[in-house]
Amino acid sequence: LLNLNTYNKILENTYKLFLKKGLYNVSSEDISRASNISPGTLYYHFKNKDEIIENVLNKYVLKVYYDCLDEANNCNGDTFTRLTVFYKGILGLDNEYRPKYVFNNEDDFKKILVISFEGMQKYKEINQKYNDFNFKYTQSIRNIIENGKNKGEIQSNLDTNELILFIKSNINGIFFLWIFQKNFNSKEIINMNLKHIWNYIKENKNH
């Protein structure tokens, strides 16, 4: 039987090593040493390093994204509030919306994004899980838009599919700018983009 304490300790220490050294620079020996266990114990709990990596990405990366979706989907505010919770939660760049249990600062979240991109490229299972997430991510935006139209808070003549692509491409653009551009003021950019998105989609007669 697996020792769950050891199993979870391995995942946590591997995750911390990824944040420190990157996905491809962590060896099995690094993981064993950080977890204070023998290689035999490591491979008793996991078949190989790839299985460790997949489990780490599931627990510490995908879970963040799904929790952000859940928070947005469970928000009962008006459409602008729901959009704000979704937008800032998915980006994870605002202290008010950042899940505290996985990372404590923007630098850690930036590393998580790089790790997730690397994982999607290398592991088919992880890539499929991100595709599954992307479907639910798209549905969450669709729900916000359709609900907003039904409540008369978003212009009914705007094409929902086009708005989904508009919002998703905006979010993805912020991710890449934030990763590669120095001195990127994420909070200021996020608030500015949210304002412009809302001004474009809102039903003017109610505002």
C-alpha positions in Angstrom: 0.0 0.0 0.0 1.1 3.5 -0.8 2.0 5.8 2.1 -0.1 8.9 1.3 2.1 11.2 3.5 5.2 10.1 1.5 3.3 10.3 -1.8 2.1 13.9 -1.1 5.5 14.9 0.2 7.1 13.8 -3.1 4.6 15.8 -5.1 5.0 18.9 -3.0 8.8 18.8 -3.0 8.9 18.1 -6.8 6.6 21.1 -7.3 9.0 23.3 -5.3 11.9 22.0 -7.3 10.1 22.9 -10.5 9.6 26.4 -9.3 13.2 26.7 -8.4 14.9 24.9 -11.4 12.3 24.4 -14.1 10.5 21.3 -15.4 13.4 19.8 -17.3 16.2 20.5 -14.8 15.0 18.4 -12.0 16.3 14.9 -11.7 15.0 11.8 -9.9 17.9 12.2 -7.5 16.9 15.8 -6.8 13.4 14.6 -5.9 14.6 11.8 -3.7 17.1 14.1 -1.9 14.5 16.9 -1.4 12.0 14.4 -0.1 14.6 12.7 2.2 13.8 9.2 0.8 15.7 6.6 -1.2 15.3 6.1 -4.9 13.6 2.8 -4.2 11.0 4.5 -2.1 10.5 7.1 -4.8 9.8 4.4 -7.4 7.7 2.4 -5.1 5.2 5.3 -5.1 5.6 6.2 -8.8 6.5 4.2 -11.9 8.9 6.8 -13.3 9.7 10.5 -13.3 7.1 11.2 -16.0 4.4 9.9 -13.7 5.6 12.2 -10.9 5.6 15.2 -13.3 2.0 14.4 -14.6 0.7 14.2 -11.0 2.4 17.4 -10.0 0.9 19.3 -12.9 -2.5 17.8 -12.1 -2.3 18.8 -8.5 -0.5 22.1 -8.5 -1.3 23.6 -11.9 -4.6 22.3 -13.3 -6.2 22.5 -9.9 -5.5 26.2 -9.8 -7.2 26.7 -13.1 -10.2 24.7 -12.2 -10.6 26.4 -8.8 -10.6 29.8 -10.6 -13.3 28.5 -12.9 -15.4 27.3 -9.9 -15.0 30.7 -8.2 -16.2 32.5 -11.3 -19.1 30.0 -11.9 -20.3 30.3 -8.3 -20.3 34.1 -8.4 -23.8 35.5 -8.0 -23.1 39.2 -8.8 -24.0 41.2 -11.9 -22.3 40.4 -15.2 -19.5 42.9 -14.7 -18.7 41.4 -11.3 -18.8 37.8 -12.7 -16.5 38.8 -15.6 -14.1 40.5 -13.2 -13.9 37.4 -11.0 -13.4 35.2 -14.0 -10.9 37.4 -15.7 -8.7 38.2 -12.7 -9.0 34.7 -11.3 -7.8 33.0 -14.5 -4.9 35.4 -14.9 -4.0 35.0 -11.2 -2.1 38.2 -11.2 -4.2 40.1 -8.6 -3.7 39.5 -4.9 -7.4 39.6 -4.3 -8.1 36.7 -6.7 -4.8 34.7 -6.5 -5.3 31.2 -4.9 -3.0 31.4 -1.9 -2.5 27.7 -1.3 -0.3 27.0 -4.3 1.8 30.1 -4.8 2.4 33.3 -2.9 3.6 35.8 -5.6 3.5 36.7 -9.2 7.0 35.2 -9.9 5.8 31.8 -8.8 2.7 32.0 -11.0 4.8 33.0 -13.9 6.9 29.9 -13.3 3.7 27.8 -13.1 2.7 29.1 -16.6 6.0 28.1 -18.1 5.8 24.7 -16.4 2.3 24.1 -17.8 3.4 25.1 -21.3 6.3 22.7 -21.1 4.1 19.9 -19.7 1.5 20.4 -22.5 4.2 20.0 -25.1 5.8 16.9 -23.7 2.9 14.9 -22.2 -0.1 13.7 -24.2 -2.2 13.1 -21.1 -1.5 16.6 -19.7 -2.2 18.1 -23.2 -5.6 16.3 -23.2 -6.4 17.5 -19.7 -5.6 21.1 -20.8 -7.9 20.6 -23.8 -10.7 19.4 -21.4 -10.0 22.5 -19.3 -10.1 24.7 -22.3 -13.6 23.4 -23.1 -14.9 24.2 -19.6 -13.0 27.5 -19.7 -14.8 28.4 -22.9 -18.2 27.3 -21.5 -17.6 29.6 -18.4 -17.2 32.6 -20.7 -20.2 31.6 -22.7 -22.3 31.3 -19.6 -21.3 34.8 -18.4 -22.0 36.3 -21.8 -25.4 34.5 -22.3 -26.5 35.3 -18.8 -25.5 38.9 -19.3 -27.5 39.1 -22.5 -30.5 37.6 -20.8 -30.3 40.1 -18.0 -30.0 43.0 -20.5 -26.4 43.8 -19.3 -24.6 42.8 -22.5 -25.6 43.9 -26.0 -27.8 41.1 -27.5 -26.7 41.8 -31.1 -23.0 40.8 -30.3 -22.0 37.4 -31.5 -21.3 35.2 -28.5 -18.6 33.1 -30.2 -16.8 36.2 -31.3 -16.9 37.6 -27.8 -15.5 34.4 -26.4 -12.5 34.6 -28.8 -12.1 38.2 -28.0 -11.9 37.6 -24.3 -9.7 34.5 -24.5 -7.2 36.2 -26.9 -7.1 39.2 -24.6 -6.3 36.9 -21.6 -3.7 34.9 -23.5 -2.1 38.1 -24.7 -1.7 39.4 -21.2 -0.1 36.0 -20.2 2.6 36.3 -22.8 3.3 40.0 -22.3 3.6 39.4 -18.6 6.0 36.5 -19.1 8.3 38.2 -21.6 8.0 41.9 -21.1 10.0 43.6 -18.3 8.4 46.0 -15.9 4.9 44.8 -16.8 2.4 46.3 -14.5 -0.1 43.4 -14.4 -2.7 45.0 -12.2 -2.9 48.2 -14.2 -3.1 46.4 -17.5 -5.7 44.0 -16.3 -7.9 46.8 -15.0 -7.5 48.8 -18.2 -8.4 45.8 -20.4 -11.4 44.9 -18.3 -12.6 48.5 -18.6 -12.3 48.4 -22.4 -13.9 45.0 -22.7 -16.8 46.0 -20.6 -17.3 49.3 -22.5 -17.4 47.4 -25.7 -19.9 44.6 -24.7 -22.2 46.3 -22.1 -25.7 47.3 -23.0 -25.5 51.1 -23.0 -29.1 51.7 -22.0 -28.4 50.3 -18.5 -25.2 52.2 -17.9 
